[in-house]
Amino acid sequence: MRALCACSGFMSSALRPFAGYLRRPTSADGGQFILTTDASLGPVRYRALVKSLLRRARELDPWFWDLAFAVAGGVFCMAVLLIGTPDADKFRDVDAIHIALTLGVCATLAFRRRHPLAALMVAATLVTAMTFPNYQTAGAPTVIFFLLYAVAIYDTPTRSVMGLTFTVIGVTIAALNRPPDLRGGDIVGTTVSFGGAWIFGTAMRHRRDVMMERLREAEQRATIETERHARAVAEERLRIAQELHDVVAHSMSVIAVQAGVGAHVLDNDPAEARRSLENIAITSRSTLNEMRRLLGVLRNEDGSKAEHAPAPRLEDLPALVARVEEAGVAVDLTVDPPPCELPTGVSLSAYRIVQEALTNVLRHAGSARASVTVTYEPGTMAIEVSDDGRGLAATSGTNGSGHGIAGMRERVAVYGGSLHSGPRPGGGFVVRARIPYDENEKYLDPQ
C-alpha cells in the first residue's frame, strides 16, 4: 500500500504541469487520452516532461525503488518458471512450495540497501534449499548476483566478505546435490559471475569512499580557510583599533593643548588664540580623514577597496613634528636617509611609534623639549624619542607601562625587534626602539 501511494503521488505530481495538454477521450479516440497542442498553451515540451519525471523520481524514497525492483524480479522469475526452459522436464513439477520459495528469493531484493547481508543470506539459503527436492532454480540465481553486488557496495568490507563466503558455501552445497542446471561448466560459470558481481561492487564502494574522502578533505580545507579568513579579519580589526587609538590619542592631546593655550591667551592675545583655533581645526580635519580611512576597511564587507589616503610613513614625520610644535613642544627631528626602500609595515610602525612617543610628551612632559632620531644599521632601524620634561613616570606613577607603551611594544614585536622605555638619568623620559627589516623586501605603496 505504501509503494502504491508513493507511485500514485509520483505520477500525479510529475504530470501536473502538463495537465493542460491532456484531452479526455471521446468515442472517436477509442477510449484513449490524447496529448494535444493547444494554441494558447504552446507546443508540448517532451523534454521538459522527461526532466520533470526524472526529478520527481530522484525525490522518491529509495525504499520505493527497492520494492519495485523486488516486484520486477518476482515477475521475471515467475515468467521463467512458468514458461519453462528446454531442460524443464529434468526437474520436479512446479507446485505451491516451489512458487513460494521463488517469490521469497525475489522478495529479498526489497532489502538490498537496508539489510544487504541478511537479504543475501536468506536468498542464498532459499536457492540452496530449492536444489534438495530438485526444484528448478530458474531466475533465482540472478537475484543472488544482484545481492552480491549490493552487499559489496552498501555494507562494510568485513560483512561483504562474510556474504561472499556464505554464498560460496551455498553454491558448494547445491553442487553436491547435483542439480541438472549446476554441473560441470555451470558451476564455473556461476562462481565466476557471482565473484564478478562482488568484485564490481567492491570497486564501486572503494570509488565511492575515495570520493567521499575527497569531499571531506575539501570541506575541511574550506573550514580551515574560513577560520583563517576569520582570524585574519579579527587581526586586521585589532590592528585598526590600535591605529585608531594612536590617531585619536595623539590628535586629542594636540587639540587639548591648543584649546588650553587659546583659552589662556584669549583676552590678552586674540591673534594667538585664533592660531590655536586654526590648529585645532586642521588637526581635527586630519584626524577625521585618517579615521575615515581606517573605518572604511570595516565598512567594506563585500571586499571592495575603500577610498582612502595613503597610510602615514617616515616621510610624514616632519608634518607630525610641525603639529606637535604648534601644540607648544619644540622638537628636534633627525632622520637619516634609509639605505633602501623600507617595507610598508616597517615605515608605518616607525611613524606610529614616534607619534605615540610624542603624544606622551604632550601629555606628561609639561613644558619640555623633545628630540626624535631615526638611524639605520645593516638590516635594522633605530628610533629614539626623548624629552627633558617631567617624564611619564613622574606624572602617572608608572614606569612607562601604559597602553601607549604596550602598543609600541606590540608593533616592534611583530618584526622581532625590541623596545625600551623609562626615565632619563638627567630628567625626562626616553623611548628606544629597534626594528629589523629585510633589505631585499620591496616597498609597496598601500594605495
N, C-alpha and C positions, 0 to 999 in steps of 0.2 A: 504493500500500500504506500509506503514511504517513497519507494522508487517511482511508482505510478504518479504520485502527486508531483514529485520533482520533474518528471518528464513532461507532465501536463503544463506545469508552470513555465518550464523552459521553452516549450513550443509557443505558448501564448505570448510570453514576453518577447521572444525573438521575432514573431510575426506581427506584433502590434504596430510597429512603424509602417507596415506595408498593408494594413487593413484596407486602406482606401483603394488598393489596386485589385481586390478580390470581389467578384460579382457572384451573387447567388445563382445556383443552377436553374435552368429552365428545362422544359421538356425537350427543347431543341438541342440542349447541351448534353443530353444523355445522363443527367444527374451529376455532372462534374462541375466543380468550381472553376471559373475561368479567370485567368490573370489578364487584366485589361490595361490599357494605356489611356487613362482619362486625360483629355487635353488640358484640364485645369490643374492636374497634378503632375503632368510631365511624364516622360517615358519611365518605364520600370528600370530600376538600377539593380541588376542582378548581382553586381559586385558588392554593393552595399548590403544586400541581403545576406550574402555569404559571410561577409565580415561580421555582421550582427550575430549570425548563428554561431560563428567561431568564438566571438567574445562572450556570448551567453554560455557556451559550452565550457569555457575556462572558468567561469564563475561557479559552476556546479560543484557539489561536494564530491571528492574522489570516490566516496563510498558508492555513489550512484553509478559511476563508470565501472567499478569493480563488480557490482551486481549485474550490470548489463553485460559485462564480459563473461560472467558465470552463466547467464542465460544463453548467450550466444554459444558458449562451449557446450552447454547441455543440448541445444538444438543440433549442433554439429555431430556430437557423439551419438545421439539417438538416431540421426539420419543414417550415419554409417552403420549403426547396429541393425536398424530395421530394413534398410535397403540390402544390406549384406555385402559380402566380399566373395571373391572366387573360391576361397577355401573355407567358406562358412559351414559347409557340410561336415567339416572335421571337428567342429565344436558342438557343445551341448546346445539344445534349443533355447531360444530366448524365453525367459519367464519373468515373474514379478521380482524375484530376488536379483536377477541379472540387471533388470532395469533400475532397481533401487541402488545397487552398487555403482552403476554407471553414473546415475544422477548425483549420487553422493560425492563421487570423484569430481564432477564438474562444479558442484556447489562450493568446493574449497577455493575456487578462483575468486569468490567474493571476499576472501580474507587474505588475499595475496599481499596486500600492503600493510594491513593491521597486524596480522599474525602469520608472517610468511613461513616460519619454521614449522609451526603447528599445522598449517594448511598442507605443507609438503609431506609431513609425516603421515597425516591422515590419508591423503591421496595415495601415497606410495603403499600404505598398508592395505587400502581397499583394492588397488590394482593387483597387488600380490595375492590377496585373498581370492580374486576372480580366477586365478590360474588353478586353484585347487579343485574346484568342480568342473574344470575345463570350459569355463565361460570365455567367450571371445572378448578380448580387451578393446577391440575396435579403435576408437579415437582417444581412449583414456590415457595412453602414454603421452599423447600430445599435451594433456593437462600437466603431467609431470614435467615436461620440457619447459613450459611457461613458469611453473612454480619454482624450478631450479634457478631460472633467471631472476625471479622475484626475491628469493631468499638471498641470492648473491648480492643484489643491488640494494635491498632495503634493510637487511639485517646486519649484525656485526660479523666480522670475519670469522670469529670462533663458531658462532651459531651457523654461519654459512657452510663451514667445513663439516659441522655435525649433520646438516641437511644432506650434503653430498654423500657423506659416509652412509647415512641411513638409506639413501636411495640405492647406492651400490649394493648394500646388503639385501635390499628388497629385490633387485634385479637378479642377484645370485640365487636367492631362494626360489624366485619364479622360474629361473632356468633349470633348477633341479627338478621341477615338476614336468619339464619337457613339453610345454605347450606347443601346438603346431606353428604358432607365429613367433616363436622365440627359440630358434635352433640355428646352430652354425653361425653363418654370417649375420643373421638377425641380431644375435647377441652383441657382436662387434659394432654393428651399425647403431643399435640402441645406446650402447655405452658411449660411443663417440658423440652422438647427438646430445645426450644428456651432459656429458663433460663440456661440449662446446657451449651449451647454453649457460652452464655455471661459469665458465671462463669469461664469456662475453659479459655476463652480469657483474663479475668481479672487476673487470676492466672498466666498466661504466661507473661502478661505485668508486673506484680509485680516481677516475677522471672527475667525478663529482666532488670528491673530498679535496682534490687539488684545487678545484675552482673555488670551493668554499673557503679553503685556507687562504687563497689569494684574496678573496673578498674580505676575510677577516683582517688580513695584513693591510689591505687598502683602508679599511675602516680605522684600524689602529693608527696608520700613518696620518689619516685625516684628523683623528682625535689629537694626536701629538702636535700636528701642525696648528690646529685650532688653539690648543693650550699654549703653544709657543707664541702664537699671534697675540693671545690674551695677555701673556706675560710681557711681551714687547709693548703692548698698549699701556699696561699698568706702569712699566718702567718709564715710558715716554711721558705719561701724565705726572709721574713723580718728578721727572726732570723739569717739566713745565711748572709744577708747583714750586720747585726750588728756584727756577728762573723768576717766577712772579714774586717770590719772597725777596730776592735780591733787588729786583727792579723797584718794587713798592717801598722796601725799607730805605733804599738809597734816596729815592725821589722824595719820600715823605720827610726824610731828615733834612734834605736841602730846602724843601718848602717850609718846614718848621723854623729853620734858622732864618730864612729870608723873611718870613712873617714876623719873627721876633725883632729883626733889625728894622723892618718897616714900621712896626708899632712903636719902637723906641725913638726913631728919628722923625716920626710923622709931623710933630709940631715944629721942631727946630730945623729940619732939613727936608722939605717936601720933595725935592728932586731925588734925594737918596731913597726916600720912601717909594717914589714912583719906580726907580730902578729895581727895588726889591719886588714890587708887584709884577713888573715885567719879567723878572727872572722866575717868579712863581708861575706865571702863565706859560713861559717857554718850557720850564721843567714839566709842568702838568701835561702840556700837549705831547712832549716827547714820551712821557710815561704812558699816556693813553695809546699812542701809536704802537709802542712796544707791547703793551698788554693786548691790544687787538691782534698783533701778530701771533702772540703765544696762544691766546684763547681761540684764534681761528683754527688751530690744529685740532682742538677739542670739538669744534662745531662741525668740521667736515667729516661726518660719519660715512659718507659714500666714497671716501678715499680720494676725492678731488683735492688738488693742491690749493692751499689757501693763498690769497694775495697778501703778501707781507713784504716789509722792508728786509734787507739783509741782516743777518744776525751780527751783533757787535763783535769786534775783534781788536787786536792790539793797535791797529791803525786808528781806532776811535778813542784811544786813551787821551789825546790832547783835548778833545771835546769834553770828556768826562772830568778831566782836571779843571777845565775852564768853569764848569758848573760848580765844582767844589769851591774854587777860589771866589766865585761870585757869592757863595754862601758865607764867606768870611774866613776861610782857611787857606793860607798860602801853601802851595805845593811845588816842590822841585821835582820835575819829571826828567828821568834819564832812561832812554830806551835805545839799546844797541840794535843796529840792523841785524835781522836774522840771517844766519848763514845759508838758509834755503827757504823754500816756500813751506810755511808751517801748516800742519794738518788743521782742518777747520775746528775740530773739537778742542785741540790744544789752545788755539788762539782764543776761542770763546771762553774757555775755562780761565785762561790767564786774565782776560778782561774782567770776568766776574770776580775773581779773587781780589784784584786791585779795587774794583768797585765796592765790594763788601768791606775791605780793609779801610778805605776812605770813608765809608759810611760810619764805621765805628769811630773814626777820628772825629767826625762831625758830632756824633752822639756823646762821646765820653771825654774827648781831649780838651774841651774848652777852647780858649784862645791858644792855638798851637800852630806850629809849622810842620808840615808833613813832607816826606821825601819818598818818591817812588822810583825804584831802579829795576830795570829788566836787562839781564845779561844772558850770555849764552856760553855754554861749554859744549864739547862734542856730544851731540845727541841729548842734551839736557838744557832746559830753560830755568833760570834762577830769577825769582821775584822777591823783592824786599820792599815792604811798605813800613815806614816808621814815623813816629811823631815825637815831639818834645813836650807834650802836654801832660795832663794828669794821668792819662792811661786808663785802659779798660778796667783793670783790677781795682784801681782806686775808686772808681765811680760805681761799679756794680758789685764789688765784693767777691769777684771771681778771678780766676786766672786765665781768662780767655776761653771759657768752655761754653759760651752761649751758642744759640742756634746758628748765628752767622759764622763763627769759627768752625762749628761742626759741618756746615755746608761747604766751606772752603776745604776742609779736610777730606770730605767725600769726593769733591771734584778732583783733588790731587790723587786720591787713592785709585780712581778709575784708571789712571795711566801708570800706576805703580810708583808714584812719586811720594814725597814726604812734605809735611808742613809743621813748622814750629812757631809758636807764638808765646809772648809773655812780656813782662815789664823790662825796660832797658835799665842797665846799671845806673846811668846818669839821669833817669827820669824819662817818662814817656812809655811808649809801647811799640813793639816791633812784630811784624809777621813776615816769616821767610818761607817760601815755597820752592820746591824743585820738581819740575815736571819733565820726565823723559819723553822723547818722541822719536819717531822713525824718520831719519833724514831722507829716506827713499820714498816716503809716502807723499803723494802729490796733494797740493792744496786744491780743494774743490769749493767753488762759491756756492753757498747754500741756496742762492737764487736759481 
